[in-house]
Amino acid sequence: MLRQPVKLELRGITKSFPGVLANDHIDLVVEPGEVHVLLGENGAGKTTLMNILYGLYHPDEGEILVNGAPVKFQSPSDAIRMGIGMVHQHFMLIPVFTVAENVMLGSELTRPFGLLDRGRARREVQRLGQEFGLPVDPDALVSSLSVGAQQRVEIVKALYRQAGVLILDEPTAVLTPQETEELLRVMESLKHAGRSLVFITHKLKEAMRVADRITVLRGGRVVGSTVPAKSTEAQLAAMMVGRAIRLGVERPPAKPGAVVLEVEGLTVRDARGQVAVDDVSFQVRAGEIVTVAGVQGNGQTELIRAIMGLDPVAAGHITAAGRDVTTSSPRETLASGVGHVPEDRVRDGLVSDLSVAENLVLDTYYLPPFARGLVLEPDEIRRNADERIREFDIRTPSASVQAGTLSGGNQQRVVVAREFSRPISLLIASQPTRGLDVGSIEYIHERIVKLRDQGDAVLIVSSDLDEVLALGDRISVMYRGRMEGPFDSGSATREEIGLMMAGTGSEAASAPPDAGRP
Amino acid sequence: MSENPDQKPGRNRAAAARDVIQSVIAPQSSIWSSVLVVVLAFVTALVVSAVFIVVSDPNVIQAPDLLTALNVAWQDVSGAYGGLLTGALGDPSTIIAKLSSGDAKVAASAFYPLSETVVAAAPLVFTGLAVALGFRAGLFNIGGEGQVIAGGLAAGFVGFSVHGLTGFVELPLALLAGFLVGMLWGFIPGLLKARTGAHEVITTIMLNYVAIYLTYYFLNTTLFQRPGRTDPISKVVDSAAMLPSLAALNLRVHAGALLAVAVAVAVYFLLWRTTLGFEFRAVGANPDASRAAGIGVGRVIVVAMSLSGGLAGLAGANIILGVQYSVTPGFSSGLGFDGITVALLGRGNPVGVVAAALLFGGLRAGAVQMQAATSTPVDIVQVIEALVIMFVAAPALIRAIFRLRAVRGIGAPTVSPGWGG
């Protein structure tokens, strides 16, 4: 169905927002049938550039050429007509519609009298799915699909509209390692079918793996363009951040002390009453980092929520910082010296509409010095904010701006600053660096290790295997509510852990719970 | 995320309701820009309403020629708006003449229009604050009407059934009764929401009917009904329970206005200077994060709804103890719903609420004068109010009409959002 291969050129694209020059004379050429990776930190201007290309923003300067001819996009429909498709970070799907309905939305096939031709749309979805390895059920409701499947629907939607150039905006940020792998394969098959892809990411491994050409953006400018064969991850990271960066974590051996978190036979049911955490037991000691690997949705979320008192415990016991917190409220658990970095910072970590200063005391606002009795002490809240902003290098115009206006990395720094600055003996962090740029990841990892070296116990849940391996003194894996491990970090290879994440590591996943614990 | 697909629809709906509220109380632009938009929205509303005034006058259509028609139209509009202004603030020359008359009563009557404006504004401040407080905590209290009625009933009851106390005791007692029973009317939907998730929009509106028909019931019992009357009207409250007024000077303005301002200050302090207000604002903007941070979301909902109901109850007490002195059916006359308008116009901010209440109070006081002076019906004021709100709700429209530069273009973030940012 591809009309023709598309060659896309951007010349001198400039776009400024009040106070920010988001794109500064950017030149970019995407050849037909190439995967062009746009690499850059959060705030480098990648998304702005792609929104210009997709007709959502209008450039202040510069021009876009499609197959050598200048074009002007007033809206995304112009871009779609010129064969440009986009898969946004946040999916643009209607949850209560089926896959086929979503795919045909905006370019509905009709039969006489304006009736929708769902049958043809369904067949087309199936055909595209088979051709490019994008299996989706055209009749499934989008709301019932996993994140990965929803993303496939977005891609099919773009292909259905005959996109010659497909823009993927940080597509792997929301995917599991397996889903990421599948997506990269799909990208390759699209490339071989003559389509061009613009792949926006800040993940170096993925960039190196699929790119034909890599363009690095920093501070709204193109700082370099290269091909994978001629560069290393370290070089790319340095280009992105503007300084040499350490990949991986420098971590002296742990000196474990007393048990700080003890979970015994913990069972948690989810909202539907299904067992989400199944008889899990483990310990975390002072001065060590225990990491929990696992594909999203295998009970890690429920495990942490139960420890924090956010979800009820169906069976078992939790002892944190010397106290039985099995039935404690979130406030009691937090107050007993547990720091919590929630998995979904936008939903659970921050109140976007409150100021940065207020978010920095979100769980301590009622304690002195931030409150005297029932009355807040704004000066103290403000002073605390200024200190945290300096200490954690939070990039914000001031402490009084709404937290939601910060970039993702800086929002996470707000959460981390808040939780790391309380007197805690146990840190629980879920997906602490998900979606963050290299600089922020490096920084947050350093802080976590520092916390450990100060003698705190640390529990990290991450679906990023690299992170699990880089941080964990002991590593465990969750699969279908069961936990394997924790094992000492040296005693399992990356491959073994990957297999355990897929549920094929050992007989442990199906054996009685005790068998899985070494 | 994907782990709880079955929770999504409910979450989305709740989040959507929150977005609506947040779009009102957390404007993306500076205070001055918001004020400018309100002023311009008001001007635009006056212009559009002028069209209605002109069209509704048969003399304009029947005029023999265009010039006459324009002349009549001009007289209609200037007469109506002139009357509105005079009724709300007074006529400058009359005010000067009255003030220089030397007689205290005549001088005081110069302030009659202002007094009427303040009298109309005071209860709007209370109900506006009630709705605004709810907005801050993420709650849409559209049960102000029922809470006003419940509060008024209670205040009136204390006012006419407790005797022998001085005003220093009986008045606060009656006000407290209004506040507490209003609170009860807010507590019920608050508790239902916290415990069962019942949406406050539905429960509060149903409790409006309960309050309305309870009034009819009570006003026909010997406990309430004025002796010798067969129509539903209560006894008259003791003078010790009345809000002190300047009645000696023939002005209706009473201490309720002072109370309204004091309460507005108290609400402001509560919201921005206390831990409870912090919890309200945090839960209102993001209950999930609030809960994760250890805030008892259910408790906050119950307390916020109760306080919101109490504030509306004070509006009822204010009417009964300050203006009517006895309870009649329909004494609330839509105050609870007007509170929504006032809270919207005031952007859910106590200062804004007082300003918006004064504006609407002025419009209402002026409307009476306008109808007396011209043939323009009072109802045009409702049209103006509605249009102001519509234009305020559509700041983009106002900015387009007046070619204002948007402080922040729609969808143009100051920082490129990262993942989930």
Interface residues (C-beta under 8 A of the other chain):
Chain A: F17 P18 G19 V20 A22 N42 G43 A44 G45 K46 T47 T48 L56 Y57 Q89 P95 V96 S143 S144 S146 V147 E170 A173 V174 D270 A271 R272 Q296 G297 T301 E302 M308 L310 S329 P330 R331 E332 T333 L334 A335 H340 P342 E343 D344 R345 V346 R347 D348 G349 L350 V351 S352 D353 L354 E358 L362 D363 Y365 Y366 A371 L374 V375 L376 P378 Q402 T405 L406 S407 G408 G409 Q411 R434 G435 L436 D437
Chain B: M1 S2 E3 N4 P5 D6 Q7 K8 P9 N12 Q22 A26 W272 R273 T274 T275 L276 G277 F278 R281 A282 A285 N286 D288 A289 S290 R291 A292 A293 G294 I295 G296 V407 R408 G409 G411 A412 P413 T414 V415 S416 P417 G418 W419 G420 G421
